[in-house]
Structure formats: C-alpha cells, structure tokens
Amino acid sequence: MDLHDYKKVAENYDLYVDIVCPESSALNGEACIDFYSNLAKEYGDKGILDIGCGTGCIMIPLLENGYKITGIDISQEMLNVLRKKLANKNLKTDLICSDMGEFNTYKEYSLAIMPRSAFFHIIDRKHQKKALKNISKHLCKGGILSLNTVIPDYKFITNQQADGKYLRFEYINADGKKEKVYNEFQYNYETQVNSGKWTFEEYDENDSIVKINECLISIKFSQKSEIENLFELCGFEVINIYGGYDNREPTYPGNLIWVARKI
Ligand SMILES: C[S@@+](CC[C@H](N)C(=O)[O-])C[C@H]1O[C@@H](n2cnc3c(N)ncnc32)[C@H](O)[C@@H]1O
C-alpha cells in the first residue's frame, strides 16, 4: 500500500483503503485482523503500542477483545476519525498525536505493532533509526515489534513512471459522492524514495467535477538486508518475516511483514 498525508482524506480513509489494498483488507477481510490478534494473544499481555494507528481499523477489534492499547499517530485528522469511532462503540484508550520517533508514554509494553505500512512514511535512515530506538525504549526486554516494508519491483517502477498520471481506482466517499483517484510518481534510485501525489476528484450527480484534493506522498522502499541491519543496529533480532497476513513465505520483490524481538 502506498500512502500520502491524510489531512484532506481522513474521513474517507476507511472507504478506500480496502479497495487500494485488498490483500491487507481489515474491514472486509479476516487475515489482517487475525494476524494482529495472534500477535496480541502471543505477546500483548503487558500492553500494546499501535504506532500509525490511523482510524483504528486494527486497534478497535483488539480493544474489543480486551487488550490494553496506546495509539500513536502523527495525523490529528486520522485520530479525530478514530475518536468518533471509539465514542460510538463506547471504547476508551490513550491516543497520542506524535511522530513515532518522538512520542513518550513513560510506560513499557510487550508488543508494538505498525499495521499496514506506517513505516513506509519514514523516508530517511536517520529518522528510521530514531523511530526504532524510540519504540525500543517503550518495549520491555524481549518485547516484540512488527512492521511492514516493501522490496521494490523495478519493472513496476519503470512502467509507473512511463504511464505518468494514471487512474488508480474509483470509490464512493463519505458524502456518498463518486471519486476518481489518480496517482503520479517518480522513483529516486539513489534514495529509494517513490515520490508523487494522489489526486482525488469528486463528482456530482451530473458527472461534473466539484472538488479536487491533491495529497503529496513519499514512500521508502527498502532492500531486505537494509532492514535486517537497521534492526540489528537498534537492538532487535528478527524472529519472522512473512510475505502476507496469511503468514505465507515472502516472495521477492514484494511486501515483507517483519516480527522482531528486543534483545
Ligand atoms: C496506511 S495508514 C495505516 C493506518 C492504520 N494502522 C491501518 O491499518 O488502517 C498509515 C498511518 O501512519 C501514520 N503515520 C505516518 N507517518 C507517521 C509518523 N512519522 N509517526 C506516526 N504516525 C505516522 C499516518 O498518519 C497514517 O495514519
């Protein structure tokens, strides 16, 4: 899944995220929720940090199962959507609006999860290290961290750049209006950062465009050995790497779901 800043689209996130990324569907599918429920069951007894919790698609089912969770997200808009959802369900939890490299809860947890890709947003090595060290500070010894990364498919990148702006998908937004969503990207082979924008075009009943939202985006692709080195540098040992939320073996290039233990 690629990501953008969520300021203008937080209210619609739940409505399009599963269309963009059906393989990690949390609203309509079971595998993603099951994956984090299993981690919670195995490692979440002393509390869970949900980093990049967004609108709480993963957090809410875990809270409903009685886990104690603190949510961290850099986007106040995404947290506001989550706050409304929690109030509607009469659920309570601590939410902190902060960068994952900066927050401090003054507590230790036995599990930290970063469901569905918040780590892609961290596009430079210094920030990646800061984030992992800060998360480590909040984990008890032997605590577990799970995050996702992507190994780039250069054929896809080349085709994407050749296509320029392309229609990625259509959906119905929170106001019941059709939106067409376009993507446009440039890949930097030196930094391994894919930068571009998502354009959300909203249509009225006469099929005329009534609103356009543009969201800039930069996401970091990483080679497997870079993430292995990063974990080692920040005091983690990798205990599992999966290629999907159904625990399948990784394939390369592809998405990797890492599970690492604080040493
Ligand atoms: C793809 S969304 C995932 C949201 C949620 N975990 C889910 O599974 O639906 C990524 C989230 O990461 C948050 N995020 C991005 N960069 C962040 C940072 N540096 N620190 C904390 N949160 C961040 C975004 O605001 C967004 O809510």
The ligand as a Gaussian input file, in Angstrom:
#p B3LYP/6-31G(d) Opt

LIG

0 1
 C       -1.743000       3.428000       5.955000
 S       -2.120000       4.298000       7.385000
 C       -2.375000       2.903000       8.435000
 C       -3.396000       3.199000       9.494000
 C       -3.813000       2.004000      10.326000
 N       -2.680000       1.415000      11.013000
 C       -4.492000       0.968000       9.449000
 O       -4.031000      -0.173000       9.408000
 O       -5.520000       1.297000       8.844000
 C       -0.563000       4.913000       7.980000
 C       -0.689000       5.778000       9.233000
 O        0.637000       6.114000       9.674000
 C        0.611000       7.436000      10.177000
 N        1.981000       7.962000      10.171000
 C        2.710000       8.308000       9.098000
 N        3.918000       8.750000       9.470000
 C        3.962000       8.681000      10.815000
 C        4.944000       9.021000      11.793000
 N        6.128000       9.515000      11.435000
 N        4.660000       8.808000      13.096000
 C        3.438000       8.328000      13.462000
 N        2.462000       8.008000      12.573000
 C        2.718000       8.167000      11.273000
 C       -0.330000       8.162000       9.203000
 O       -0.817000       9.369000       9.734000
 C       -1.412000       7.098000       8.994000
 O       -2.465000       7.242000       9.909000

